[in-house]
Amino acid sequence: MPDRLPLIYDLELPELGAWTTARGEKPYRARQVCEWLYQKFALVFESMTSLPGALRDQLNEAFALPGCEVLAEQAGEQTSKLLLGFVDGAEVECVSMQMDLSPTFCLSTQVGCAMGCAFCASTLAGCERNLSAGEVLAQATVLGARHGRPRNVVFMGMGDPLLNLEATLTAVQRLTDKAAFGLSPRRVTIATCGIVPQIRELAKLNLGVNLAVSLNSTREEQRRELMPGAARWSLAELMAACGEFSEATGGQPVTFTYVLLREVNDFDADADRLVHLLRPLRHHLNLIPLNPVEHALLRPPSEQHLRHFVDMLQRRGINVSVRRSKGGEIEAACGQLRRRHRNT
């Protein structure tokens, strides 16, 4: 494991510029370092061959890169999952999903998750700590070194990004900065279980990123049982905050995810209530048949019933699609990320 040096990804770009100029380097050297870090995905300073050897040595003595090691790697059809270990022993999983010609990276923002959702493996061991922005970005660069530049980045891994908002926003800034990753904000999605105050904060910031909200039930009592960490806010409060986000971002639709659970939230009455909730908003609804999770007794619906549920929604004007999660064969699908090797 690397020494406990500061993680270079945790430096803001102006801070990196100040560090290099303080060592007698011209301003363009910082831009070169950024290019190596965020566009060429260099994972060792020695590989930054356009930099003077003395500067590479100074960087190597001052900063950790990438600040983590790959503890395990699993590859499936169009999906790759990495288990990363950080200096303090914390471990997270991140995923690359091949979409057409370019990958989508799924990043974690916390070590575990405290939300307690009944259908999600990430929460089984609770939340150990938040990740720094640099630790979030390290996942993207390690994945980038293996799979190339991502087309999309989704904050849908372990943890709720809005419970680690400062680090998430810093990571988003770096992902969308032309001097770093240079992604369009529309290629970045922040997912949440529904942390209402932070959704409102995102609305005020109007970063241009996408918002995905985990809904999963149309009944207050049932949603509290399925998602106890989100029970602090009512469905009415959640939908109002989502409306504020859409309005503040010029009518940008909010994506709602709804994990379908057999004979739990897949009744006709649930479809009726979904229509009532979503119609007033610009929305897109992703239905996700449950992915198997160890120790969970919940089951996905049959294909026939899934088609029936989708048909009910479509006939009433709901913009809905079924999301077939990639990576189920390696436990990299929605709701399956965890610190797996601890149980083997």
N, C-alpha and C positions, 0 to 999 in steps of 0.2 A: 504493500500500500504506500501511497505517496506520503511525504512528511506533512506536518500541519502548517503548511505555508498558505497564505491567502490564495483563494481560487481566482485566477485571472479573469474568469467570466464575471466575477462580482464587481470588477472595476467598470464604472461608467466610462464611455468613450472619451470624454474630456479628461477624466482622471488618468486614463492611459496615456493621453497626449502629454499631460503635465509630467508624468513619470518619465517618459522618454526624453522630453526636452530638458528635464532636470539633470539628465545624464549626458547632455551635450549633443543629443541627436536632433536632426532637423524634423520639422513637423510631419513630413511625409512618412517618417518611419512608423509613427503610430497607425497611420492608414494601412501601411503594409502589414503590421501585426494583425490588425482587424481582418484584413483580407485572408491572412493565413488561418485565423481562428474561425471565422464565420462563413467563409466562402470556399476555402480549400480544405477545411476541417482537419487542420494539422493537430495531432494529439501529442506531439513532443516538440519542444522548441528547436531541437537540433535539425528538424526537417524544414525550418523556415530559411531556406537557402538564400533568399534575396536580402536577408539581414546580415550585418557584419557579425563575425563570430563573437566579438566581445559583447555585443548587445544580446545575442542569444544566450551567452553564459550568464549575463546579468539577469535576464528574464528567468532563466532556469533556477538561479539562486534565490530569486525573490517571490516566485509564484508557483502554485501547483497547476499542472495541466495534464490530463483533463480533470484531475481531482477525484477520480473514481476509477474503479477497475471492473471489468466484466466478470462477474462471478459465474454466470450461466447464460447460455444462448440456446434458444429453441427456434427452429425454422419449420414452418408449415407451408401450405399452398398459398402463395402471395402474401405471407405474413411472417415476420420475424420478431421475437420477443427477447429482450435483454434483461437480466437481473444485474443491477449495478450496485456496488458497495462503495460507500464513502469512507473518509478517513476515520470518522468516529464510530464506524460499525453499522451505521444506518444503511438500509437497503431499500431500493425501489425498483419497479419494473417499468419499462417503456417499450413501445411497439412501433414497428414500421409496417405499414400496409400498402401494398402495391396497387395503385389505382391508375389504370391505363399505362402511360409511359413513366409516370413520376410517382414517388411514394407520398403517403400521408403519415406524419409522425404523431403518435399519441403520447403525451408527456404527463408525468405525475408532478404534483405540487406539494404533496405531503408524504411523510413516511407512515403509511397506513391511512386510516380515515376514522373520524369520530362520529359519523352521521348515523351509523347503525342500521342501514337499509337491509331489509330481510333477504334480499335477493342478490347481494353483492359480497364477493369474497374480500374486497379490499378492507372492509371494516371489521373482519373477524378478530383481529388482534388489536383493535383500537388505533389511535393516532399517537405515534411516538414523538414526532416533532414536525414543524414546517421545514420545507426546503428553502434555501436561499435562491435568489434569482439565478445566481451562477450555477447552482446545482440543477436547476430546471434546464438552463441552457446547455449544461454539460450533456444531458440526455440527447438533445438535438444534435450536438456536434459528434457525439459517439455514433449515433445512428447515421448521421451524414457521412462519416468516414466509411461506413459500410455500404450505404445504399444511395449516396448521392444527394443532391439538393432536393428538399421536399417541395411539393407543390402546395400542400396544405399542412397546417399544424393545428391539432386539437388538444385542448387541455381537458382530457377525459380519462386520464390515468388514475392513479391512486390519490385520494384526497379530494376535497372540494376547493377549487381555485379561489373562490370568493372568501374562504376562511383564511387564505394566505394572500390577501389582495395586493399588498405592496410588492411582494416578490413576483406575483403574477403579472402585474402591470409593468414592472421593470423588464421582465422577460418578453412581454409583448412589444415593448418599445424597441428592444434589441432585434427582435424578429422582423419588425417592420421598418427598421432604420436602413436606408440605402447603403450606409457605410458598413453594415453588418450583414444580416441575412437578406434583407431587401425584399421581404414578402409583402404583397398587398394586404392591408388589414382585412379585406374580404376573404382572405385565405386563412384567417385565424379564427378559431371558435373557442369560446370560453363556456364550459359546461358547469352547471351548479344544481344542487338539490333544491334550490329556491331560497337563498339567503336574501331576504327582501331589502334590508338597508343597503347592502352592497350592489344589488341590482340597480337600485336608484342611483347609487354613486356612479356606476358604469354609464347610466343614462346621462348624467350630468357631464361626464368626461367625453362622451360621444367620440370614441376612438375609431369607429368604423368597423370594429370586429363583430363577429356573429355571437349571438347568445343562444345557448341551448339549455333548457330547463327540464329537469327530471320531474315529471308529473305523477304518473303511475297509479293514481286513484282520483276519482271524482267525488269521493265522500270523505269528509273531515276525519271521522273516527278511524276509518280504514287507512287513510294516508298516515295518520299518527302511528298506527301499528306497523305499517310497511316501512315508513321513513321517520322514525322517532326524532332524529336530529333536525328535521325540517318542521316539526310540529309547533314551533313557537309562533309561526305565522299562519293565518288562515288562508284558505284557497282564494277568498276574495282579496285579501291583501296581496297575495302572490300575483294574481292576475292583474290587479291594478298597477303593481310595479312593472310588470311586463308591458302593459299598455304605455306606461311612461317611457320605458326604454324605446319602444317602437316609435312613439311620437317624437321623442328627442332626437332620434337618428333618422328623421325624415321618412318615416313609414317603413323602416327596415323590419322584415318579418322576424318573429321569434320562433325558434325551433323548440317544440315540446317533444320529449321522449316519453314513451309509455310502454313499460315492460309488461307484456301480456302474460297473465298467470291464470292457468286453467281453474275455472270455477271460483275465482277470487275477484278479478276485475275485468272479466271478459263477457259479462252479461249484456243483453240488449239495453237494459236500463243504464249501464255504464256508457254505452255508445251515445244514448240520448243525452246524458249529462255532459259528455265531451263536446257534443255539438253546441250545447248551451254555453259552455265555458269558452270555447274557441272562436265561435262565429264573430263576436265583437272585435276580435283582434286580427291583425295581419299575422298569419301563422303558417307553420308547416308542422305536421304531426308525423313523427317517426314511431311506428309500432315495432317493438322488438320482442319477438318470442323469447321467453326466458332461456338464457344460457345456463347449463347445469352448474351448480355451485355445491361444493362439499358441505355436508351437514344441513343443507336447506331441503325442506320437504316439499317445496313448491314445484310445480310442473308447468311446462308450456302448453298452450292450446293445441288441438289437432289442426292439421292443415285446412280441413274443411271448415272448422269453426273460425279460423283466422280469416279465410276468404269471406265468410259471412260477416264478420265484424268490420272488415275493410269496406265491404259493399254498403253496409248500413251508413257508414260515415261519408263515403263518396257520394251517395245518392242525396245527401243533405248538404253538400257543398263544402265539406271539409277537405283541405289539401293534405292528403295522407299518403304515406308510402310505408312499405315494410322494409325495415333495415335488417338484412341478413348479415349479422356480425361476422367479420373475418376472424380467423384465428382460433376457432373453437377447439380444433384438434390439438392445440398446444396451450390451451387455457389462456389465450390472449384476447378473447372476445370481450364484449361489453360486460362488466360486472365480475370478471374472472381474475383481474390482476391482484397479486398479493406477494408477500415475501415467501414464496413457495418452498424454498429449500430448507426452511426452518422446520418443516414438518416431514422431512424425508430422512 
